[in-house]
Amino acid sequence: RDTLSLRPKMINDSLNSVNLGDSNNLSAMRNDSNQSCNVTDDSVTSLSRLPRRVGGEDRRQISGGIKECGTKKKRNRIFEEFFIVGVSRETLMARRNDNAQYFEPEELIRFPNHSDNRECPKRKVVSDFCFPGGVRVRKLNMTESMSDMNTLLHGKTSVRNDENCFVFTLSAEEDEVEDGGAKNSTVLYGFCLKREQIISTVDIDYFGGTEKPLNVENHWVTEQVLCFLTYQPLFKLHFGVLTSIVSIQRYERMRRSLPRNSHGQPDTRTMEESAPNGVNIEVISLLSSYYNRKIPGPGDVVSLHVSEELPMILFENEKDFDADRLEAQWFCPTLLSVLHIEDFSFLFGALMCEKSLVIVSKNKAAVTSILLGLRSLLKPFHWPHVLIPLIPTKLLDLLDAPVPILVGVEELPSEYIIDPEAHENLLWVFLESEEILMPRGLNKAIKKFALDGIVDKISDLHKEFQAQLVKTSDMSVYKKEQYKKRGPFKRVHKLYSSSVNLRRPMIYCYSPTEAEEKVIFPIIDQIRNTFTDFSLMIPAPRIVDYMLDFGHVEEELLDSVRKEDRGFLKEFMQTQIFVHYMEEKYLKPYLSIAQGPDDP
């Protein structure tokens, strides 16, 4: 699956043995931009040895049992591992005098714990994908009303998908797996929920003597991410369990009355979590119950007991389970709420022509939804190149690689210089400033996305979807009117630092209402059906000497489509996306029959 072909060559030199994090290798790749390359998601993630400070003996691990990552196993579990990633109290105590605002992410909790404790390539990068730019740390805002503290300790937990929920993906190795598992089990998902937590850097003995007022210098607010690694694209269920874990932790804090010292302030001896990083017996019980659940089949109902005080988790799986459609339904509401129909058409056309896209925004949910949403709409075609929904800052050199890439960036370092003319196939999309930065010649080079008039067919539905968003938004009347007037992103050839001030109102649709689903799902189905119909129109190629002969395919296909579509399709048929699809459909079955079961 991961072997790609560059036309007309069938097999190319693999980069799987190249450590893309090595600057020398990157330089070699840049110097030979014409070489044939094979780069997959996993060739990036599994080869990246990302240094980070880990808690060592202080790292909390919860016991359990699972086959070690990297060994051959059936994917018959509802999730593989659970992590809590953030910054440990020990790290903050050691560096409390630093002025750093961002810290290296650490694995604080892992469930279940592997007895042999071997390193797994995928597990090693989880922390960096949870916090690609590092973990933000700030001093606790200690006001008289304690509003900041009360919000953190007792604030409500959202029961809906929001900007704190995001997903990253990794490619799975086929040789890790026996038969079984989800239809889409070649993708390993990371379901992430971000939260904030108070950490005190004062030893408990400090309060054994004379009582003192809380000192803001000793109390920090840090970010943590709760993450499930799983092969099962059960979006609502996984995020429902993550939300319940956070609810258990918050209820635990509320259940413990915080004693006050003589200054009328909460005693920090009970301010922090009573269990390591909030993983108490109820959380462990929920994780264990969830881990041992069977993967729900089509139409199955899952019920999970959370605690005596919190409601039970109820989930009904789709009767017509389709992993690809589930992906599109989860990511595309955010994708189509952010992008104007012209921007969607332009970026999707660029994607199909194998131009590289870099989405930049501090909103992780929006970045990952745009990239994974665009990929999901390609079905039955497949993006065979590098896809990193959130790239760690230390891997930004990958943007110089001479291969198509789809990359999300949370925030660019201040010293990072963008030279659009140096990357002739690279488009930068800045969500905050609503700009698309590209080389001057690329705008004309990208053919308008045209396939059976699909853009015209979904344009009215997209307008209706935008109108529904305005109705349900809690924005002021003035901002709603501004939002209605939003146009496409500005396309520029030079980045202006002041352009961020041009930001217009934005509505992010994370959890569509029933009324919004009635509009957005038909858009998804219309695009998917158009691609399916198009794939059925493609003539079968000839197979000569174990190679595909595309000689007659292009001529016959272009004769069978509308004139308006021919320019776009002619370029699309030169891509590896098209070649990869044809090889999977025609060449791979032919070779399996020709070689026979006993051939190597």
FIFIMAR-824244 format. One line per field, with one value per residue (C-alpha): residue number from 1; x, y, z; residue in three letters. Coordinates in pm, whole numbers, plus 32768, in hexadecimal, padded with zeros to 4 digits. Layout:
resi: NUM/... .
east: X/... .
north: Y/... .
up: Z/... .
resn: ALA/... .
This chain:
resi: 1/2/3/4/5/6/7/8/9/10/11/12/13/14/15/16/17/18/19/20/21/22/23/24/25/26/27/28/29/30/31/32/33/34/35/36/37/38/39/40/41/42/43/44/45/46/47/48/49/50/51/52/53/54/55/56/57/58/59/60/61/62/63/64/65/66/67/68/69/70/71/72/73/74/75/76/77/78/79/80/81/82/83/84/85/86/87/88/89/90/91/92/93/94/95/96/97/98/99/100/101/102/103/104/105/106/107/108/109/110/111/112/113/114/115/116/117/118/119/120/121/122/123/124/125/126/127/128/129/130/131/132/133/134/135/136/137/138/139/140/141/142/143/144/145/146/147/148/149/150/151/152/153/154/155/156/157/158/159/160/161/162/163/164/165/166/167/168/169/170/171/172/173/174/175/176/177/178/179/180/181/182/183/184/185/186/187/188/189/190/191/192/193/194/195/196/197/198/199/200/201/202/203/204/205/206/207/208/209/210/211/212/213/214/215/216/217/218/219/220/221/222/223/224/225/226/227/228/229/230/231/232/233/234/235/236/237/238/239/240/241/242/243/244/245/246/247/248/249/250/251/252/253/254/255/256/257/258/259/260/261/262/263/264/265/266/267/268/269/270/271/272/273/274/275/276/277/278/279/280/281/282/283/284/285/286/287/288/289/290/291/292/293/294/295/296/297/298/299/300/301/302/303/304/305/306/307/308/309/310/311/312/313/314/315/316/317/318/319/320/321/322/323/324/325/326/327/328/329/330/331/332/333/334/335/336/337/338/339/340/341/342/343/344/345/346/347/348/349/350/351/352/353/354/355/356/357/358/359/360/361/362/363/364/365/366/367/368/369/370/371/372/373/374/375/376/377/378/379/380/381/382/383/384/385/386/387/388/389/390/391/392/393/394/395/396/397/398/399/400/401/402/403/404/405/406/407/408/409/410/411/412/413/414/415/416/417/418/419/420/421/422/423/424/425/426/427/428/429/430/431/432/433/434/435/436/437/438/439/440/441/442/443/444/445/446/447/448/449/450/451/452/453/454/455/456/457/458/459/460/461/462/463/464/465/466/467/468/469/470/471/472/473/474/475/476/477/478/479/480/481/482/483/484/485/486/487/488/489/490/491/492/493/494/495/496/497/498/499/500/501/502/503/504/505/506/507/508/509/510/511/512/513/514/515/516/517/518/519/520/521/522/523/524/525/526/527/528/529/530/531/532/533/534/535/536/537/538/539/540/541/542/543/544/545/546/547/548/549/550/551/552/553/554/555/556/557/558/559/560/561/562/563/564/565/566/567/568/569/570/571/572/573/574/575/576/577/578/579/580/581/582/583/584/585/586/587/588/589/590/591/592/593/594/595/596/597/598/599/600 .
east: 8000/8113/81DE/81AA/81F9/8267/81F1/8271/8353/82A8/838D/845D/856D/84DA/8513/8496/8600/8647/8626/856F/85C8/8736/879A/88A5/87A3/86B9/87CF/8812/86A2/8696/87CA/872A/85CB/8598/85CC/84AE/843B/835D/82EF/81D0/813E/81F9/8347/8336/82A9/8356/84AE/849F/8562/84DA/859D/84D0/84EA/8426/83D5/84B3/8465/8366/8294/8149/80DE/7F9F/7FBA/7F04/7F46/7F6A/8057/8177/8158/8217/81BF/80C6/7F6D/7E01/7D60/7C39/7C40/7B72/7CB0/7E21/7EA4/7E3E/7F2E/7F33/803D/80B1/81BD/820B/821C/8386/83E1/8338/83E4/8536/84FB/8418/8511/8518/8460/83F9/828D/829F/8329/8377/8248/8266/81A5/8107/8016/7FFB/7EEB/7F23/808D/8167/8225/835F/8354/83EF/83E9/82E7/832B/81C2/81AC/82E9/8249/80F8/816C/81EE/80B0/7FE2/80BA/816E/81E6/8221/814B/80DD/8116/809F/8092/7F46/7E88/7E4D/7D3C/7C69/7B3D/7C0D/7B51/7C71/7C9B/7B26/7AFB/7C15/7BAB/7A32/79E1/78EA/7961/78E2/780C/7835/795B/7A13/7B63/7C06/7BBB/7CA2/7D1F/7E6E/7EB4/7FD6/8000/7FFB/80F1/803D/8127/80BF/7F65/7EB7/7D5E/7C54/7C15/7B62/7B33/7C11/7D12/7E3D/7E13/7E70/7DAC/7E0C/7CD2/7D3A/7C8A/7D47/7D0D/7DB8/7E35/7EC9/801C/80C4/8240/8249/8295/817B/825E/8264/8107/8159/81CF/8148/8027/8071/7F9C/7FA5/80CD/808E/81FE/81C6/808D/807B/7F6F/7FDD/7F37/7EFA/7E7A/7DB9/7DEF/7D69/7E33/7D44/7CFE/7B87/7AF6/79E1/79FB/78D0/7915/7A88/7A51/7929/7A0C/7B1B/7A19/799B/7AFD/7B20/79C6/7A32/7B68/7AA5/7996/7AA4/7B28/79CC/7985/7AB4/7A67/7B98/7BF7/7C4E/7D7C/7D6E/7D96/7C51/7D03/7CF2/7DF9/7ED9/7F10/7DBF/7DBE/7E69/7DEB/7DC4/7E41/7F66/7EF1/7D87/7D88/7CC7/7C1E/7AE8/7BB8/7C78/7B32/7AA2/7BDF/7BEA/7A7D/7AA6/7BE7/7B44/7A10/79DB/79E8/787C/77F0/76FE/75CD/765D/7621/773B/76EF/77FF/77D4/789A/7857/7739/771A/7747/7665/76AC/7750/7663/76D3/7620/76FD/7698/75BF/766C/77CC/78B4/79FF/7A4A/78F7/791A/7A63/79C5/7898/7978/7A78/79B6/78C8/79F9/7AA1/7974/7926/7A84/7AB0/79EB/7974/7A7B/7B8F/7B13/7B10/7C6B/7D0F/7C66/7CD9/7E3A/7E2B/7DBB/7ED5/7FC7/8029/809E/7FBC/802B/7F0E/7F7A/7EA1/7EA8/7D59/7DC6/7C65/7C3F/7D97/7D6C/7C03/7C60/7D7A/7CCB/7B83/7C24/7CC5/7B7E/7ACD/7BC7/7B35/7B44/7C90/7DA0/7EA7/7FE9/80DC/8141/8022/806C/7F33/8007/817C/8267/8330/8474/840A/83BE/84E7/8403/835B/8494/846E/8437/82FA/8189/8124/7FEF/805D/7FB8/8080/8007/80F2/822A/835F/83AF/84FC/845A/8471/8373/83EE/82CA/83A2/848D/8370/82C7/81BE/817C/8041/802C/7ECD/7EBB/7D6A/7D9A/7DE4/7D12/7E2A/7EAF/8021/80B0/81B8/8147/8137/807A/7F28/7F17/7FB5/7E9E/7D81/7C26/7B8C/7A8D/79E1/787F/7825/7854/78A6/7767/769E/7714/772A/75C0/75D4/770E/765D/753D/7635/76D8/757F/7530/7677/7616/74C0/7550/767B/7687/7740/76B7/75D4/76EF/77E2/76DC/76B1/782A/783C/7732/780E/7941/79E8/7B05/7C58/7D46/7E4D/7F9F/8103/81A5/8151/80F4/8117/8003/7F02/7E96/7DD8/7CEE/7C4F/7AD7/79DA/79FD/7909/79A5/78AF/7933/77EA/76E0/7573/746D/740F/757B/75AA/7487/754E/76B5/7688/75F1/7724/7804/7731/7727/78A4/78D4/77D6/7878/79CD/793A/7889/79C8/7A97/79A3/79D4/7B4B/7BA3/7C6F/7DDF/7EA2/7FA6/80EB/8219/817F/8155/8024/8005/7F40/7F58/7DE6/7D5B/7D8B/7CF8/7BC4/7B81/7B9F/7AB4/79AD/79A2/792E/7A14/7A21/7AB8/7BC9/7CD7/7CBD/7CA6/7DCD/7EA9/7E0B/7E61/7FD3/7FCF/8035/7ED8/7E4E/7F68/7F4D/7DD8/7E09/7F1C/7E49/7D1B/7DC1/7F33/7F33/7E21/7ECC/801E/7F84/7EEB/801E/8112/803C/8021/8173/8240/8308 .
north: 8000/80EE/80AF/81D3/81F2/831E/82FE/825E/81AE/809E/8083/819B/81B6/81B6/82C2/81E0/81A8/831D/83DA/8512/85BE/85BA/8709/8662/857F/86A5/8764/863D/862D/87A0/8786/8670/86F1/861C/84D1/83D7/83C6/82ED/83A0/832F/83AA/8299/82E0/842C/83C3/8278/82FD/843D/8423/854D/85A9/8609/8606/84E6/84C2/8390/82D6/83DD/8399/82FF/81CB/810D/7F94/7EC2/7DD0/7DF6/7D71/7E5F/7F52/7ED6/7D66/7CAE/7CC6/7CD0/7E24/7DAA/7EA9/7FE2/80A6/8050/813F/826D/838A/84C6/85B2/86F6/8779/86CD/877D/870B/87BF/8900/88F2/88C4/89E5/8ACC/8BE8/8BCD/8CCC/8BC5/8BC9/8A7D/8932/87E6/86FE/85CF/848B/849F/837A/8249/8141/8020/8001/7F14/7E2B/7E20/7F9B/7F8C/80C7/80D7/81C5/823C/826C/833C/8448/845B/856D/8643/8622/8680/87B6/87FF/8952/88F3/8905/8A65/8AC1/8C00/8C8B/8C67/8DAF/8DDF/8EE4/8F30/8E81/8D50/8D4B/8CAD/8B99/8B55/8B3C/8A3F/8972/8977/89F0/892B/881E/883F/8719/8777/8769/88B7/8958/8886/8743/86E6/85B3/854D/8416/8329/821B/80B5/7FAB/7E90/7D89/7DE7/7D56/7C0D/7BF6/7CB9/7E1F/7F45/7F78/80AB/8008/8080/81CC/81FA/831C/83F9/8488/85AD/8687/87AF/8839/8920/88C3/8979/8900/8980/8985/89A6/8872/880E/883C/89AD/89C9/890A/8A43/8BA5/8BD9/8CC6/8D55/8C9B/8D0E/8D30/8CE1/8B7D/8B21/8AD7/8A8D/8986/88D9/8765/8689/8546/8463/8316/825B/817E/80E2/8110/8255/826B/83E3/8429/8302/8349/84BA/8464/838E/849C/859E/84B4/848A/8604/8612/850D/85D9/871B/8677/85E9/8747/87C9/86A7/86FA/883A/891A/8988/8AF6/8B7C/8CAC/8D91/8D0E/8C64/8AF4/8A16/89A1/8857/87EB/88CC/87D4/8682/8581/8474/848D/857C/853F/83C8/8344/81F4/8263/82CA/8182/80C2/8178/8142/7FCF/7F9D/8055/7F9F/7E4A/7E9F/7DF5/7ED0/7F2A/7EA0/7F57/7FC5/7F50/801D/8060/80BE/8116/815D/8295/82D3/82E7/845F/8479/83FC/82B8/82CB/824F/8227/818B/812A/8172/8061/808F/80B2/8160/81D4/82BD/8367/8388/843F/852F/8570/85BF/86A2/874B/8824/88E0/88DE/8974/8A6C/8B02/8B02/8BCB/8AF1/8B92/8B44/89DF/89B3/8A49/8982/883C/886F/88B0/8773/869F/8733/86CE/882A/8841/88E6/8979/89E8/8AD9/8B28/8B15/8A63/88F6/8878/8955/88FE/8786/878E/8847/8757/8615/8692/86D6/857F/84D2/856B/84CF/8373/8284/8326/833F/8440/836E/8476/850D/857B/8614/86B9/8769/8777/87A3/88E4/881E/8775/88B2/8861/875F/8880/8891/8729/8713/8642/869C/86CE/8720/87C2/887D/897C/8A01/8B2B/8B86/8BEA/8D5D/8D0D/8C37/8CE2/8C94/8CBC/8C5F/8C75/8B6B/8A6E/8A6A/896B/89DD/8A97/8B36/8B65/8C51/8C30/8D54/8E53/8DA0/8D9B/8C9F/8CDA/8C45/8C79/8D60/8C50/8B51/8BFE/8BCE/8A75/89E4/8980/89D8/88AF/8830/86E1/86BA/8819/87B5/8913/89A4/8884/88BE/8A3B/8A78/8971/8A17/8B69/8AC8/8A29/8B7B/8C13/8B03/8B4D/8CBB/8C5E/8B83/8C63/8D2E/8E4A/8FAB/9025/9101/8FDE/8F02/9005/9015/8E9B/8E96/8F7B/8E9C/8E51/8D6E/8D81/8E83/8DE7/8E8B/8E57/8F00/8EE3/9028/901E/9120/9058/8F99/90D2/909E/8F73/8F58/8E9C/8D23/8C13/8ABF/899F/8885/87D7/881B/8832/8756/8877/88A5/872E/872E/8821/87B6/863E/8660/872E/8612/850B/85D7/85EE/847F/840C/84E4/8447/82E9/8321/83B2/8286/819E/8260/8222/8120/7FF2/8017/7F0F/7E4A/7E15/7D6B/7D91/7F07/7FDE/8074/81BA/8204/81EC/8242/83B9/83D9/8305/83AB/8510/84BE/8448/8580/86E5/87D7/88B2/8790/8728/8822/87C2/864A/864E/86D0/85EA/84B6/8510/84F6/83DA/83EB/8371/8278/81EB/81B2/8100/8022/7FBD/7F72/7EC6/7E78/7DEF/7CE8/7C87/7C54/7B87/7A9A/7A94/7A48/7946/78FD/784B/795B/7A47 .
up: 8000/8058/7F1D/7E32/7CC4/7BFE/7A9B/79BF/7AB7/7B83/7CAF/7D3F/7E3F/7F9A/809C/81B2/821A/822A/836F/82FB/843F/83DB/8347/826F/81CF/819B/80F1/800E/7FB4/7F6A/7E8B/7DC0/7D8F/7C58/7D03/7D20/7E87/7F5D/809A/8171/82B9/836E/82C8/837D/84CB/8501/84A9/856F/86B0/8766/88A0/89CB/8B42/8BD5/8D41/8D63/8EA1/8EFF/8DCB/8E35/8D73/8DB2/8DAC/8CAD/8B95/8A1D/8917/88E0/87C0/8693/86C6/85F2/868E/8634/8639/86FE/8817/8827/8874/8886/898D/8A59/8AAF/8B7A/8AF2/8B90/8C7D/8DC6/8F15/8F32/8DF1/8E62/8FB5/8F0E/8E1E/8EE7/8EC5/8D4B/8C7B/8B7D/8B11/8A57/8AD6/8A30/8A4C/8B2F/8B41/8C9B/8C91/8BB1/8BBF/8BAE/8C17/8B4C/8C2F/8B57/8B2B/89CE/88FE/87E9/86C4/86B9/8831/882E/8757/8808/88F5/87D9/870D/883F/8870/8726/87A1/890C/8A45/8AA0/8C0D/8CB7/8E17/8ECB/8EC8/903D/9065/9198/9100/90A2/8F56/8E93/8F97/8FBB/8E42/8E2A/8F56/8F35/8DD5/8D04/8C17/8AB2/8A45/88D6/87EB/87F3/87A9/88BD/8801/86E4/862A/859A/84CB/8495/838F/8409/839D/82EB/837A/84DD/84A9/847D/83E8/84A0/8504/846B/82F8/8309/83EF/8324/83DA/8547/85DC/86FE/87A0/8879/897C/8A0C/8B68/8C62/8DBD/8EEA/8F67/90A2/90AA/9226/92F5/93DF/950F/94C2/9557/9692/9742/973E/9650/9531/9419/92D0/9203/908F/904F/90CC/900B/8E9A/8D9D/8CA3/8B7E/8B73/8A5A/8A90/8964/88E4/87DE/871B/85C9/85F6/8561/8666/868F/876E/8852/888A/88CC/89AC/8A87/8A8F/8AF9/8C0A/8C91/8CB0/8D56/8E56/8EA8/8ECF/8F9F/9080/90BF/9107/91F1/92C2/937C/936B/94CD/94F3/95A9/968D/9560/94CB/93AB/9343/93E3/92C8/9376/92E5/91B3/90CF/905F/9174/9086/8F92/8E81/8EE2/8E96/8FC1/8FEF/8F2F/8E02/8E0D/8E26/8CF8/8C2A/8C85/8C2F/8AE5/8A8C/8AB9/89EB/889F/876B/8724/85E2/84FB/85C1/8712/884C/8942/8AAC/8BA5/8D17/8D74/8EE5/8FDE/8FA9/8E30/8D19/8C5F/8B08/89F9/8892/876A/8647/84E2/8449/82FA/8383/828D/8322/81FF/821A/8394/8360/8269/8348/8470/83C8/82AF/8382/8407/82B2/81FF/8316/82F6/817D/807F/7F5D/7E79/7F74/7F97/7E1D/7DF8/7F12/7EB0/7D4A/7DC8/7E9A/7D71/7C9F/7DB5/7E22/7F8A/808E/81DA/82BE/83D2/8502/867D/8664/8659/861B/84E6/8459/847D/8402/82C3/8269/82CB/8237/80E5/80EB/8146/8019/7F26/7F51/7E9C/7E42/7F47/7FA8/7F8C/800D/8159/8238/838D/8420/852A/84EB/8615/85FC/85FA/84B3/83ED/830A/8269/81B4/80DC/8065/7EEA/7F0A/7F2F/809A/8166/82AA/83C8/8490/85DE/85E3/8521/85E8/85D0/8527/8417/82C4/81B5/8051/7F6B/7E32/7EBE/7ED4/7D83/7DE9/7F4D/7FBA/8112/81A1/82CE/837D/846C/835B/8251/8152/805A/8018/7ED8/7DCB/7CB3/7BAD/7C7D/7C6E/7AF4/7AFF/7BD5/7AF3/7B6C/7C20/7B26/7B31/7AAE/7B27/7C94/7D12/7C7F/7D11/7E75/7E6B/7ED1/7FE3/8069/8077/8134/8226/8267/82A4/83A4/8458/847C/850A/861C/866A/87AC/86FC/8709/85F1/856F/855A/84B5/83A5/837C/8362/8252/8180/819B/8050/7FE6/808D/7FFC/7F18/7F48/7ED2/7FFC/816F/821D/8396/83C6/8302/8438/849F/8379/8425/83F0/84C5/84A9/850E/8546/852A/8603/865C/8554/85BF/851B/8434/83D1/839B/82A6/81CF/8208/81DD/807F/801C/8090/7FE1/7E9F/7E93/7EED/7DE9/7CDD/7D1F/7D26/7BDA/7B45/7BB6/7B04/79C0/79B4/78A8/7911/78AE/77F3/78B5/77F7/7896/79F1/79BD/797C/7822/783A/76C5/7673/77CD/77B7/765A/76A5/77F3/7772/7653/774C/782C/77FF/774B/7883/7949/7856/78BB/7A2A/79EC/78FE/7A14/7B18/7A49/7A64/7BE0/7CC3/7D59/7C0D/7BCC/7D2D/7CFF/7BB3/7C3F/7D6A/7C8F/7B67/7B93/7CF6/7CB5/7B6E/7C18/7D30/7C2E/7B4A/7C62/7D0F/7E85/7E9A/7DF0/7ECE .
resn: ARG/ASP/THR/LEU/SER/LEU/ARG/PRO/LYS/MET/ILE/ASN/ASP/SER/LEU/ASN/SER/VAL/ASN/LEU/GLY/ASP/SER/ASN/ASN/LEU/SER/ALA/MET/ARG/ASN/ASP/SER/ASN/GLN/SER/CYS/ASN/VAL/THR/ASP/ASP/SER/VAL/THR/SER/LEU/SER/ARG/LEU/PRO/ARG/ARG/VAL/GLY/GLY/GLU/ASP/ARG/ARG/GLN/ILE/SER/GLY/GLY/ILE/LYS/GLU/CYS/GLY/THR/LYS/LYS/LYS/ARG/ASN/ARG/ILE/PHE/GLU/GLU/PHE/PHE/ILE/VAL/GLY/VAL/SER/ARG/GLU/THR/LEU/MET/ALA/ARG/ARG/ASN/ASP/ASN/ALA/GLN/TYR/PHE/GLU/PRO/GLU/GLU/LEU/ILE/ARG/PHE/PRO/ASN/HIS/SER/ASP/ASN/ARG/GLU/CYS/PRO/LYS/ARG/LYS/VAL/VAL/SER/ASP/PHE/CYS/PHE/PRO/GLY/GLY/VAL/ARG/VAL/ARG/LYS/LEU/ASN/MET/THR/GLU/SER/MET/SER/ASP/MET/ASN/THR/LEU/LEU/HIS/GLY/LYS/THR/SER/VAL/ARG/ASN/ASP/GLU/ASN/CYS/PHE/VAL/PHE/THR/LEU/SER/ALA/GLU/GLU/ASP/GLU/VAL/GLU/ASP/GLY/GLY/ALA/LYS/ASN/SER/THR/VAL/LEU/TYR/GLY/PHE/CYS/LEU/LYS/ARG/GLU/GLN/ILE/ILE/SER/THR/VAL/ASP/ILE/ASP/TYR/PHE/GLY/GLY/THR/GLU/LYS/PRO/LEU/ASN/VAL/GLU/ASN/HIS/TRP/VAL/THR/GLU/GLN/VAL/LEU/CYS/PHE/LEU/THR/TYR/GLN/PRO/LEU/PHE/LYS/LEU/HIS/PHE/GLY/VAL/LEU/THR/SER/ILE/VAL/SER/ILE/GLN/ARG/TYR/GLU/ARG/MET/ARG/ARG/SER/LEU/PRO/ARG/ASN/SER/HIS/GLY/GLN/PRO/ASP/THR/ARG/THR/MET/GLU/GLU/SER/ALA/PRO/ASN/GLY/VAL/ASN/ILE/GLU/VAL/ILE/SER/LEU/LEU/SER/SER/TYR/TYR/ASN/ARG/LYS/ILE/PRO/GLY/PRO/GLY/ASP/VAL/VAL/SER/LEU/HIS/VAL/SER/GLU/GLU/LEU/PRO/MET/ILE/LEU/PHE/GLU/ASN/GLU/LYS/ASP/PHE/ASP/ALA/ASP/ARG/LEU/GLU/ALA/GLN/TRP/PHE/CYS/PRO/THR/LEU/LEU/SER/VAL/LEU/HIS/ILE/GLU/ASP/PHE/SER/PHE/LEU/PHE/GLY/ALA/LEU/MET/CYS/GLU/LYS/SER/LEU/VAL/ILE/VAL/SER/LYS/ASN/LYS/ALA/ALA/VAL/THR/SER/ILE/LEU/LEU/GLY/LEU/ARG/SER/LEU/LEU/LYS/PRO/PHE/HIS/TRP/PRO/HIS/VAL/LEU/ILE/PRO/LEU/ILE/PRO/THR/LYS/LEU/LEU/ASP/LEU/LEU/ASP/ALA/PRO/VAL/PRO/ILE/LEU/VAL/GLY/VAL/GLU/GLU/LEU/PRO/SER/GLU/TYR/ILE/ILE/ASP/PRO/GLU/ALA/HIS/GLU/ASN/LEU/LEU/TRP/VAL/PHE/LEU/GLU/SER/GLU/GLU/ILE/LEU/MET/PRO/ARG/GLY/LEU/ASN/LYS/ALA/ILE/LYS/LYS/PHE/ALA/LEU/ASP/GLY/ILE/VAL/ASP/LYS/ILE/SER/ASP/LEU/HIS/LYS/GLU/PHE/GLN/ALA/GLN/LEU/VAL/LYS/THR/SER/ASP/MET/SER/VAL/TYR/LYS/LYS/GLU/GLN/TYR/LYS/LYS/ARG/GLY/PRO/PHE/LYS/ARG/VAL/HIS/LYS/LEU/TYR/SER/SER/SER/VAL/ASN/LEU/ARG/ARG/PRO/MET/ILE/TYR/CYS/TYR/SER/PRO/THR/GLU/ALA/GLU/GLU/LYS/VAL/ILE/PHE/PRO/ILE/ILE/ASP/GLN/ILE/ARG/ASN/THR/PHE/THR/ASP/PHE/SER/LEU/MET/ILE/PRO/ALA/PRO/ARG/ILE/VAL/ASP/TYR/MET/LEU/ASP/PHE/GLY/HIS/VAL/GLU/GLU/GLU/LEU/LEU/ASP/SER/VAL/ARG/LYS/GLU/ASP/ARG/GLY/PHE/LEU/LYS/GLU/PHE/MET/GLN/THR/GLN/ILE/PHE/VAL/HIS/TYR/MET/GLU/GLU/LYS/TYR/LEU/LYS/PRO/TYR/LEU/SER/ILE/ALA/GLN/GLY/PRO/ASP/ASP/PRO .
